[in-house]
């Protein structure tokens, strides 16, 4: 289905679950609320016992998309695509470019789609209670449906429980590391249990399902976890909510040292080009850490609550969300928006790390208001993903074999 791109002169090709295209609807756990806040109170926590909101049917959410005029050409010329997650709507978007020179949006629904990281062969995605692994089933130069050069198939979903999983990292040896926000720690998958804790901040006294400091972001360096972000240093249940303005810290996982402080709800640390980049979400700034002063150095302002960052070369993709009522209101971001006479965005802006200029953008409207994570997919032109409730998941069968070649028929 091709629709005119709102806000630009380019066309958009949409392949969408909500349009029931590509042979069916892909819904994972749709009976559960999709828009629960991070750190929703549980038993014994503040706010527990309050009436729950009515479940949101994420399959009925409608999303409108628009993008900059040059996005399709930029994606095509760099042979690159984007994977974008939105836990609020349970959406995963694979954004590429098709043969007609349009931006291609391929949508699947995975409830509470959170951390996402991937490459041309593999994508990992954190969900409500599972961690998903998708593998590209196509050979080099192979095309499916006459247009897609990558086909990511769900090959594994490990059940971990509702850990409020946030960002993910892939180690050199292939192990997956994830931010276990509910238990305020970094964790790995376990063969037997929900998770294996491998590190916690020094100020956290014990592992408890209390989201004490809102540990949220992870930066990998040389294939190992190196830096994390937390909203504060609280060691009390749900304590981070009272420290949103200036309690944010960046911590060195290997030394336990706080390398940056005084941040407002920092997210998505990334190591690139010899610098540690961070989103200072509460102010709307992308910047980097000055290790000498332990201060944040802003590079550029974006009109939204920032969460989700991917860097390739000297270019970054930044995720923007609309400030959420009560949770994100009252931050410096509000004043920054007023001073610029700007409305908050939900979308992605692609920016030069040289000068902070926005090169291209994607904007989402409708029922979607929040983005969580972004991952560049290098060497991917136009990707698709197999859904769980489509005939393709039954019929798309590929295999490898060590059997000797069959003798030719006589």
C-alpha positions in Angstrom: 0.0 0.0 0.0 1.6 3.3 -1.1 0.4 6.5 0.6 1.4 10.1 -0.1 4.0 11.1 2.5 2.6 13.8 4.6 5.0 16.8 5.0 7.2 16.0 2.1 7.1 15.3 -1.6 8.2 11.7 -1.4 6.1 8.5 -1.3 5.9 6.0 1.5 5.3 2.3 1.1 3.6 0.9 4.1 3.4 -2.8 5.0 1.4 -2.8 8.2 -0.2 -5.3 10.6 -3.0 -2.9 11.3 -3.9 -2.9 7.6 -3.9 -6.7 7.7 -1.4 -6.8 4.9 1.2 -9.5 4.2 -1.3 -12.3 4.9 -2.4 -11.6 8.4 -2.2 -9.9 11.7 0.8 -10.3 14.0 -0.2 -9.7 17.6 1.8 -10.8 20.7 -0.1 -10.7 23.9 -2.6 -8.1 22.7 -4.9 -8.6 25.6 -2.5 -6.9 27.9 -2.1 -3.1 28.3 0.5 -1.8 25.9 1.2 1.5 27.5 2.1 0.7 31.1 4.6 3.1 32.5 8.1 2.0 33.3 8.2 1.2 37.0 4.4 0.5 37.3 3.8 -0.1 41.0 3.6 -3.8 42.0 2.6 -5.4 45.3 4.0 -3.4 48.2 5.0 -0.5 46.1 3.5 3.0 46.2 0.4 3.2 44.1 -0.3 -0.6 44.4 -4.0 -1.4 44.7 -5.2 1.4 42.6 -7.7 0.5 39.9 -6.0 -0.5 36.7 -6.6 1.2 33.5 -8.6 -0.6 30.9 -6.5 -2.7 28.5 -5.5 -0.9 25.3 -6.1 -2.9 22.1 -2.8 -2.2 20.3 -4.0 -3.8 17.1 -6.5 -0.9 16.7 -4.0 1.9 17.1 -3.5 4.0 14.0 -0.2 5.6 13.1 0.5 8.2 10.4 4.0 8.6 9.1 5.8 11.4 7.3 9.4 11.9 6.5 11.9 14.4 5.0 12.1 14.6 1.2 15.7 13.3 1.1 15.3 10.3 3.4 14.7 7.7 0.8 17.7 8.8 -1.2 19.9 9.0 1.9 19.0 5.5 3.0 19.5 4.1 -0.5 22.8 5.8 -1.2 24.2 4.6 2.1 22.6 1.2 1.8 21.3 1.4 5.3 18.0 0.9 7.1 16.6 1.6 10.5 14.9 -0.6 13.2 12.7 1.4 15.5 10.7 0.2 18.6 7.8 1.9 20.3 6.7 0.1 23.5 3.7 2.4 23.9 2.1 1.1 20.7 3.9 -2.3 20.7 5.3 -1.5 17.3 8.5 -2.5 15.5 9.3 -0.6 12.3 11.8 -1.6 9.8 12.5 1.5 7.6 14.3 1.1 4.3 14.0 2.2 0.7 12.4 0.4 -2.2 13.1 0.1 -5.9 10.7 2.9 -6.7 12.7 5.4 -4.6 10.2 5.4 -1.8 10.7 5.1 2.0 9.5 1.6 3.0 7.9 1.1 6.4 7.5 -2.6 7.5 5.5 -2.9 10.7 5.1 -5.7 13.2 3.4 -5.8 16.6 5.3 -7.0 19.6 3.8 -5.9 22.9 6.0 -3.5 24.9 8.7 -3.5 22.2 11.7 -2.0 24.0 15.5 -2.4 23.4 16.4 -3.3 19.8 19.8 -3.9 18.3 20.8 -5.6 15.1 22.8 -5.9 11.9 22.3 -7.4 8.4 22.0 -10.9 9.8 20.4 -10.7 13.3 18.1 -8.6 15.4 17.4 -8.8 19.1 14.3 -7.3 20.7 13.2 -7.0 24.3 9.5 -7.4 24.9 7.0 -7.5 27.7 8.2 -10.8 29.1 10.5 -12.3 26.4 13.7 -11.5 24.6 13.4 -12.2 20.9 16.1 -13.3 18.4 15.4 -12.8 14.7 17.6 -14.2 11.9 17.8 -13.2 8.3 16.9 -16.2 6.3 18.0 -14.9 2.9 21.2 -15.6 1.1 23.4 -12.9 -0.3 21.7 -11.2 -3.3 18.5 -13.1 -2.6 15.1 -11.2 -2.7 11.8 -12.1 -1.2 8.4 -10.8 -2.4 10.2 -9.1 -5.3 11.5 -6.3 -3.1 12.9 -7.2 0.4 16.6 -8.0 0.6 16.5 -9.1 4.3 13.9 -11.3 5.9 14.2 -11.5 9.7 12.5 -14.6 11.1 11.8 -15.1 14.8 14.0 -18.1 15.7 14.0 -17.8 19.5 12.0 -16.2 22.2 13.4 -16.7 25.7 10.9 -16.2 28.5 12.4 -13.9 31.2 9.3 -12.5 32.8 8.4 -8.8 33.1 11.7 -7.4 34.1 11.0 -4.0 32.5 13.8 -4.9 30.1 15.4 -1.7 28.6 18.5 -1.6 26.3 20.4 -4.5 24.9 24.1 -5.2 24.0 25.8 -8.0 22.2 29.1 -9.2 23.5 32.0 -10.3 21.3 31.2 -14.0 22.1 27.6 -13.5 21.2 26.1 -13.3 24.7 23.2 -10.9 25.1 23.5 -8.4 27.9 20.4 -6.4 28.9 19.4 -3.7 31.3 17.1 -5.2 33.9 15.4 -2.0 35.1 13.1 -3.6 37.6 16.0 -5.2 39.5 18.4 -2.3 39.0 21.1 -4.4 37.4 22.8 -5.7 34.2 21.8 -9.2 33.3 22.4 -12.1 30.9 20.1 -14.9 29.9 20.0 -18.0 32.0 19.3 -21.6 30.9 17.2 -22.1 34.1 16.1 -18.8 35.6 14.6 -15.5 34.4 18.1 -13.9 34.4 21.6 -14.0 35.6 22.7 -10.8 37.3 26.2 -9.8 36.2 26.6 -6.2 37.7 24.7 -3.7 39.8 25.5 -0.1 40.7 27.6 0.2 43.8 24.9 2.3 45.5 22.2 -0.5 45.1 22.3 -2.6 48.2 20.4 -5.7 46.9 18.6 -7.1 44.0 14.9 -6.4 44.4 12.0 -5.8 42.0 11.7 -2.1 43.0 13.2 -0.1 40.1 15.2 2.0 42.6 17.4 4.1 40.3 15.8 3.5 36.9 18.8 2.0 35.3 18.0 2.3 31.6 20.8 2.7 29.1 23.8 0.6 28.0 26.9 1.4 26.0 29.1 -1.4 24.7 32.8 -0.8 24.0 34.9 -3.4 22.2 32.2 -6.0 22.6 31.7 -5.7 26.3 29.3 -3.6 28.6 31.1 -0.5 29.6 28.8 2.4 30.5 25.2 2.6 31.9 22.8 5.5 32.6 20.5 5.8 35.6 18.0 8.6 36.5 19.6 8.8 40.0 21.5 7.0 42.7 18.5 6.1 44.8 18.5 2.9 46.8 14.8 3.1 47.7 11.8 1.7 45.9 10.8 3.9 43.0 13.1 6.6 44.3 14.1 7.8 40.9 10.9 9.7 40.3 11.9 12.4 42.8 15.3 12.9 41.2 14.3 13.5 37.6 15.6 17.1 37.2 19.3 16.7 38.0 20.0 13.3 39.7 21.1 11.5 36.5 24.4 9.7 36.3 26.6 7.8 33.9 28.5 4.9 35.5 31.6 3.0 34.3 30.6 -0.7 34.7 34.2 -1.9 35.0 35.3 0.6 37.7 32.0 1.5 39.3 33.0 5.1 38.9 30.4 7.8 38.2 31.9 9.5 35.1 29.1 12.1 34.6 26.5 13.5 36.9 23.9 16.3 37.2 21.9 14.9 34.2 18.1 15.0 33.8 16.8 11.5 33.0 19.8 10.4 30.8 19.2 7.6 28.3 21.0 5.7 25.5 24.7 6.1 26.1 26.8 5.1 23.0 30.5 5.0 22.4 31.5 6.3 19.0 34.4 8.2 17.5 36.3 8.2 20.7 33.5 9.9 22.7 30.7 8.7 25.0 27.5 10.2 23.6 24.4 10.5 25.8 20.8 11.7 25.5 20.0 14.2 28.3 16.3 13.4 27.9 14.9 15.8 30.5 16.5 18.8 28.6 16.1 17.6 25.0 19.9 17.6 24.3 22.2 15.1 22.6 25.8 15.6 23.8 28.9 13.9 25.0 30.7 13.3 28.4 33.7 15.3 29.3 35.5 12.8 31.5 37.9 15.4 32.9 35.0 17.5 34.5 32.4 14.7 34.7 30.0 17.1 32.9 27.7 16.7 30.0 28.6 18.8 26.9 25.5 19.4 24.7 25.7 19.3 20.9 22.2 19.8 19.7 18.6 20.3 21.0 15.7 18.2 19.7 12.0 18.9 20.3 11.1 15.9 22.4 11.9 13.6 25.3 15.0 11.8 23.9 15.3 8.0 24.1 16.9 5.7 21.5 20.3 6.5 19.8 22.2 4.8 17.1 25.4 6.0 15.6 27.1 5.0 12.3 30.2 6.9 11.2 29.6 10.6 12.0 25.8 10.4 11.8 23.3 9.6 14.7 19.7 8.7 14.7 17.9 10.1 17.7 14.5 9.0 19.0 12.0 11.7 20.1 8.8 11.2 22.2 6.1 13.5 23.3 6.4 14.3 27.1 4.1 12.0 29.0 1.6 13.5 31.5 2.9 13.6 35.0 5.9 11.3 34.4 7.9 13.6 32.1 6.2 17.0 32.7 7.9 19.7 34.7 11.4 19.1 33.3 13.7 21.7 31.7 12.5 20.3 28.4 9.2 22.2 28.8 11.0 25.5 29.0 13.3 24.6 26.2 10.3 24.0 24.0 8.6 27.2 25.0 11.7 29.3 24.4 11.9 27.9 20.8 8.1 28.1 20.2 8.2 24.4 19.3 5.8 21.5 19.8 7.2 18.2 20.9 7.7 15.4 18.3 7.3 11.7 18.2 9.7 10.3 15.7 13.4 10.1 14.6 15.8 12.7 13.6 19.0 11.9 11.8 21.8 14.4 12.7 25.4 15.2 11.9 27.7 14.7 14.8 30.0 17.3 13.3 27.7 20.3 13.6 24.5 19.1 15.1 22.4 19.8 12.0 19.4 17.6 11.2 19.9 15.8 7.9 16.6 13.8 7.7 13.7 12.9 9.8 10.7 10.6 10.4 7.6 11.8 12.2 4.8 9.7 13.7 1.3 11.0 14.4 -1.9 9.5 15.6 -2.1 7.0 18.5 1.7 6.8 18.8 3.4 9.3 21.1 6.6 7.5 22.2 9.7 5.9 20.7 12.0 3.7 22.7 15.0 2.5 20.8 16.7 2.7 17.4 19.3 0.6 15.6 20.9 1.3 12.3 21.0 -1.8 10.0 24.1 -1.3 7.8 24.2 -3.1 4.4 20.4 -3.5 4.4 18.4 -1.9 1.7 14.7 -2.9 2.3 14.1 -5.3 5.2 11.0 -7.2 6.3 10.1 -9.3 9.4 8.0 -12.4 9.7 5.0 -12.2 11.9 3.9 -14.8 14.4 0.3 -15.1 13.1 0.9 -15.0 9.4 0.9 -18.0 7.1 4.5 -17.2 6.3 5.7 -18.4 9.7 4.4 -21.8 8.8 5.3 -21.9 5.2 8.7 -20.1 5.0 11.0 -23.1 5.6 14.7 -22.9 5.0 17.4 -25.4 6.0 21.0 -26.2 6.0 22.4 -29.6 5.5 25.6 -31.7 6.1 24.2 -34.5 4.0 26.2 -35.5 0.9 24.8 -34.3 -2.4 22.2 -36.6 -3.9 23.2 -38.7 -6.8 21.8 -37.5 -10.1 18.8 -39.5 -11.4 19.6 -42.1 -14.0 
